[in-house]
Amino acid sequence: MKVYTGQFRTIGDNDTEVVVGTTAECVERQLVVMMTDYIEWINDDSTTLPETYDELQQLGWDNEWYDVQDPTPTDLLTDKHILTHVMGKI
């Protein structure tokens, strides 16, 4: 079985959230939601929200708001301990 993992890390407080999905596109969509929510929360309406994953990622890096790890494939040997395998790859 293969799953994809991604990470969203805020630079200011170093909090990290892990996203797990069955496809890279699924993980990317969730990361877009997380980046957009963070920008809307921190933004003072002076920043226009980008529309693509790459532009959102670049905006976070440029402003030192957050860092996003691209979806990474992870092979699982068993379905019983999925989180153990995923967390071992991160």
JODA-V505404 format. One record per backbone hydrogen bond with DSSP energy under -0.5 kcal/mol. CO is the residue of the C=O (numbers start at 1). NH is the residue of the N-H. If there is no record, write none. Layout:
co->CO nh->NH
co->CO nh->NH
This chain:
co->1 nh->76
co->3 nh->74
co->4 nh->21
co->5 nh->72
co->6 nh->19
co->7 nh->69
co->8 nh->17
co->9 nh->67
co->10 nh->14
co->15 nh->10
co->17 nh->8
co->19 nh->6
co->21 nh->4
co->23 nh->27
co->24 nh->28
co->25 nh->29
co->26 nh->30
co->27 nh->31
co->28 nh->32
co->29 nh->33
co->30 nh->34
co->31 nh->35
co->32 nh->36
co->33 nh->37
co->34 nh->38
co->35 nh->39
co->36 nh->40
co->37 nh->41
co->38 nh->42
co->39 nh->43
co->46 nh->48
co->52 nh->56
co->53 nh->57
co->54 nh->58
co->55 nh->59
co->56 nh->60
co->57 nh->61
co->58 nh->62
co->59 nh->63
co->60 nh->65
co->60 nh->66
co->61 nh->64
co->65 nh->11
co->65 nh->12
co->67 nh->9
co->68 nh->70
co->69 nh->7
co->72 nh->5
co->74 nh->3
co->79 nh->82
co->81 nh->85
co->82 nh->86
co->83 nh->87
co->84 nh->88
co->85 nh->89
co->86 nh->89
co->86 nh->90
